């Protein structure tokens, strides 16, 4: 027999253990967490007073009616995250051939849903609208939980699917617990909004290089168009000496006709002017060089025109308070005119402002992820903060701490912790973090050295003294 608080507590434990289950699955383990949530629950226990259940449903032997074997309709498969349409990875295809007591379509659904967990929020996971009320959220939760609850697969062969199912079950449990609590839901909604903002900024900044390429292509097209259709085509100037001789000859011929052919040339004392020899035509190489220079000049002019457009767009974005769009526009302008120092400086300044805004969103995400024990996510968020804030020692310290708790790259954790210490050598907490990194890596002597240095700066810190005693016993 178990009461409602026991069920809620155990559900919460499963949710907290979900990240561990997922990491186990990623390592290819075929074992999972012990999720014995009461193999013979009280059939009289109402799962939730707000959930409408069919009164005609009778509990099956050994199972609570909450975990009845609901059918798995194709319509639900198509509306869940990771539903058919997302191609399976080669690893997933191999898992599909595993001999387990799970229907083929359910296997595919589990694998696709598992793969989508990192990019799926609570609302998407449960398949509900963001305005869904508590009743709708609970109904969606129970429908999904009925397909994944361990009691349904008691003594069945699950293989590597076990840890994946536990990870998904933990996530939907966490989603239900969060969205049915007003305070938790408000906090989560704020977190999701920060995620949306950061993704939007990242996508916009990532598009800058593509925008540079587009701008350069436009400039090149305009240069080619101007080259093939010049507004003022160049004309060859005739040789002056040739024109002068021809005019004199015509005057003499007219005079001879008028005088019956007896008139002498108009200026007998001057020797006749011979036509000057035409200069040798330019070589093919010289002509090609001239054409190239003219094309490059036109291309430079076209790039300058494009750069002015992006500069104007950047200034307009700044006036509206949109530092990210401004940074994008100035980056394109600086790429079009790389020799312009003022544009380069402007681009650098606005990029710094955009990075700071992006870092702010990641700080808020990291704090929430730490609170929820989502250490892999927190480690990624703190590292993104470090990228936007190159002089933030605390962000490096928190990033190193999150990596250790997530079981991540200890080399990266050590680097971040060392950078934090270099920025604030007297901050003993940073040395404690580095000591923890060394302990996680099995480097007890290095950890002891950092703790001893910290103890010199804070001799009365109980945490440091306790860690020193622990290291001494190791």
Secondary structure, DSSP 4 states (H G I P E B T S, - for coil): ---HHHHHHHHHHHHHHHHHHHHHHHTT-S--------TT--TT--S-TTS---TT--PPTTS-GGG------HHHHHHSTT-TTSPPPHHHHHHHTS--SS-HHHHHHHHHHHHTGGG--HHHHHT--TT--HHHHHHHHHHHHHHH-GGGGTT---TTHHHHHHHHHHHHHHHHHHHTSHHHHHHHHHHHHHHHHHHHHHHHHHTHHHHHHHHHHHHHHHHHHHHHS-SS---PPPPHHHHHHHHHHHHHHHHHHHTTT-PPPTTTTSPPPPPPPPPPPPPHHHHHHHHHHHHHHHHHHHHHHHHHHHHHHHHHHHHTT-HHHHHHHHHHHHHHTTT-HHHHHHHHHHHHHHHHHHHHHHHHHHHHHHHTT-HHHHHHHHHHHHHH-TT-HHHHHHHHHHHHHHT--HHHHHHHHHHHHHH-TT-HHHHHHHHHHHHHTT-HHHHHHHHHHHHHH-TT-HHHHHHHHHHHH-
